[in-house]
Amino acid sequence: MKNNYKKTEHYTVGKSPLLYAGDHCNNRCIFCFELNYDFPVKSLKTIKDEIDIIRSYFDFINIMGQEPTLRKDILDIISYAKSKNFKHVSITTNGRMFSYKNFTKSLLDAGLNQIVVTVAGHNAKIHDSHTLVPGSFKQTLKGLKNIIALRDKYFSLVLNIMITNMNFNYLQEMVDFYANIGIKEMNIGHIMPLNKMIIDSKKIIAKMSEVTPLLIKCYTKHSPEIKFLFVEYPACAFPKKYRDMAFPCLEENPEKIRLKICEKCDYKNQCAGVSGFYINLYGKKEFKL
């Protein structure tokens, strides 16, 4: 696959429950798949129009794109989504703005009932080496604790643990750490070479076959107390016994490719294939039926 990165609109409104609302970020994550995209500054009216389209197809909405909590009208966006009777109004965030307790309370009061917080470590050294912002871990951790303190029993707090070659050996410690502060839902996502800075970087991109045994260990230790989703790992990356643990990424990714084994795979209708850029790095041998 050619290393062709164009800054173009990369999603179709209404094709998924994802609403891209943010246009800038206060982290500089080395793994950010949005690095190569120019996000337009959308007006509140445009956002509301997109919410209406999404509602016609889904009863769940996730507000994301760069760092959506930096929008000054984020409360208006959440309130409008809530008025459309979505079952879940969710936001994906780096969690730093939630370190402000009043801000956290205002978003929950506006109708937010799920927050998905992205992390890359269980301490400042590991996490901040991924975000490139000193102090980001401290703020994110405080944000998580604020959410835990303010949420009710029906609120969903999900942790996105992003896996790279720099942190995968600490996966068990990361899961243990966040389980101990009260996180009950964890998405563990495999970082793919989806920006021009890391497209050829084995320093950043981990090999799936080295990570999946650790995923299984975490699942065995903490399930069913913790609900896991293993994102971007195709079923063929796992032993047969654990293939139901694979979960497709909801974001559109046109550079994924099908392998020959996909034709006979029981999961072919729910899996979009494997990143072509990942195949460029590590080949196809680790994927087996």
Secondary structure, DSSP 8 states (H G I E B T S, - for coil): ------------BTTBSEEE-----S---TT-TTTT-------HHHHHHHHHHHHTT-SEEEEESS-GGG-TTHHHHHHHHHHTT-SEEEEEE-SGGGGSHHHHHHHHHHT--EEEEEES-SSHHHHHHHH--TTHHHHHHHHHHHHHHH--TT-EEEEEEEE-TTTGGGHHHHHHHHHHTT--EEEEEE----STTTTT-TTTS--HHHHHHHHHHHHHHHTTTSEEEEET--GGGS-GGGGGGEE--SS--TTEE--GGGGG-TTTTT---EEHHHHHHH-STT---
